[in-house]
Amino acid sequence: MTVNITVGSFKWPSLPNWLTVDSNASVTFDRSLIVLAFAMYMIGLVMVASSSMPVAERLFDNPFHFVFRHVIYIGLSIVIAIGALQIPMSWWHKNSGGLLLLGIGLLVVVLLIGRSVNGSTRWIVVGPITIQAAEPAKLFFFCYLAAYLVRRRDEVMENIKGFFKPLVVFGVLAMLLLMQPDLGTVVVMFVTTFGLLFLAGAKLWQFIAIAIVGVAALSSLAIFEPYRWRRVTSFLDPWQDPFGSGYQLTQSLMAYGRGEVTGQGLGNSIQKLEYLPEAHTDFVMAVLAEEFGFIGISAVLLLSSIVVIKALMLGRKAVNKEKYFEGFFAYGIGIWLCFQAAVNIGASAGIVPTKGLTMPLISYGGSSMIIMTIAFVILIRIDHEIRLQSIQATSAGKTQSKKGAKK
């Protein structure tokens, strides 16, 4: 028995054949993106459950506190995804400016009434809901940037003025983010902006000039802020101060070391017993490495790489179809996911300085999960609209052929 399901404009294929490879043109969305998202959801749920129980038991006298909240975040993300799936890409394009202003507004509000945690003011509390303002700001900025590149692509390619305009907007967002402070998000947005401008056809000398300025600015931010400088120096040699500035990284490296190739087994991590701070958020991959070893980390990297490659290929497909906004938006999401995942894992492995960035769809955190889910949904929607356009063109061609045959 097969069952067909229709959700909005989507016609879902028969359930028993859902995972099969099907080149049928009537399949109007990329099923593999949904499979990848749910795989990452489940890995995240298991690892948040494993890594958060000791600290949840101490803080809330309930080892499943963070697990229950994480399940709620997943459920809420799916509900929001179903709604976001119905939004056409034309709506995102038309409202890109308004969304950018909303993102800037959230960053201003968080500075005025935000809640501070560990010296950073990044969260807006509305009753039981906590919003990390930087997460929607990233998505809305990339949406705006994609729309800008559609409007001003020739200007970006031909003169420095078109290249600098989006950097001015980025500068405003960066200033607000650094006041929280949140250097990690600034770096992610900077790299994604550069990637998009490069793919849009900006000249190489412009990149070299701005790269020099950007690296100098980021270096000065680290040098003139003592806590940032401590992070950089502790990253270079965490064992120099293993009980001070290098404590978190040394504990994370111990987790990686204990994991070896196959890991200690699910639930057998020692570092999660409150030796490793933030084990269920920024450093969840260290616990995964300890319990599942090199094989586990490689599996997560493979999943993330597939998502990034699919996003970039989708962007190229959209641009080739002259759907430039959709293409640039897909490119932006792909670069964003790639860099954020690389920084998260790299920070926990001691490859890059600690930046406080979550692992997409795996780390604990409601705002990050919801926004990353919306990013996945946008990719599915872009793919859906491209496929639908092809189906309609094929149908129109067949109709014309039949009319010609009758004549």
Steps between C-alpha positions, in 0.01 A plus 500: 500500500625848414386831641528839328520813715448858385632792709431842349643499150709190566393159378689247706582167330367165615643421841655156424698657214592819685868422540555341160703668230243635258574713196130555437439865423183498714711489818485867595746524790835363614415219741864446598518841673216393731679171574824686577322747728328225699825303526670806651200559729528147637878514543460830682226365726707197598812707566318775692340229716835334563700818565249705702380256767769568763465880490117477478494279808705753696321815383139383477493168691370348176748325266257531207446877528701591190379190314134600541577855388696372201206281395273805525743698283499225238120486501472878479754508217299246301175693551667825389658314207159384374382861499822637346479237227190671363673838459603561137851626430348812345381597850854474639630706209232769531537534878879468526539865605234473769655180632838672522347783704334241725838333555663834585208581730546174689871574547417844638229362732732235642748772599224694677307228682693181431598242758870461580659156538873455570566866421321500162165667430355293216152387604157664494263346754126511419320299769611137462660573160867593467620640166865526405484810278814420299345187345211662306727797424735268309223349288337838428832657402578220254149540355560874456845440350359256243235756399764776480719290270203450267434877486862615484690208349641706212606773742670245726691358203599833347595743779605521861187691604271202442745280690512729804126561546418158654813528714358819653185309601719220632697759698182618677407144593858423606509804729176393673624141533834607646316701765342178633787382449477225233812485283420148375183609319686798350765267355235266354316790338826649371608176331153435354481857366838462333401165352179641352674806354761274344234274345317810373809593298681768701859569394789322671687819595194617695510180704870535572457859616200428722656176630804693621278759670274229646786292639658813648169602660435154646858482627467838671171390659683203649810693606323791672243288687668301779246214507526452120878506518492237775285280274748530214805431714331212683403347166864511385626330817214396736737292715685814606207579733298175521300611806437856381453640150583164338275288724206451262718411201724261693193312628364488145830366365495232769156396374631472144801305622290250697272444201780366277351320195181332621428691821419395856135421422179697543467634855860418597646849472690620806548860387124563501498441878542877536869496414419654161296825522217548247515131408148496352525830308822628340705188584251224429728372223775435754267267691397336171870449419561342841205262475512417126859584410637594162226298329225702669657837419558389140134398466379843618750676272376288209137596568590869526713483184216342302264779609753768403574342162129465424444867595782620274386278212146628546632856487679431172190334358285800592747750350513293179119521488534880542340488845776717643349585838433134574848407381683758711285418804582128464870585462484713815333225703755245378800717593343587835433136596844393383694765689295478820535120516874526426552763773298303757691177446829684451459688829430182697800329334736793563537589131347850528433730799181443698217705344184389680327374184255210504521190282207531253198286604709309756596734786247595767336835434152592382575814297782335308296189426193691380700731272709213361180307433358799312824510297448132407138576409609786275729260313210256458274782380757621245539147366119460491448816297772406251353152453149641471618742233654210305182291532287789378735564207487130408121494523474814286730344242292184483182705462652698212615178334149350523348817352752492217426133429125568482556780247 
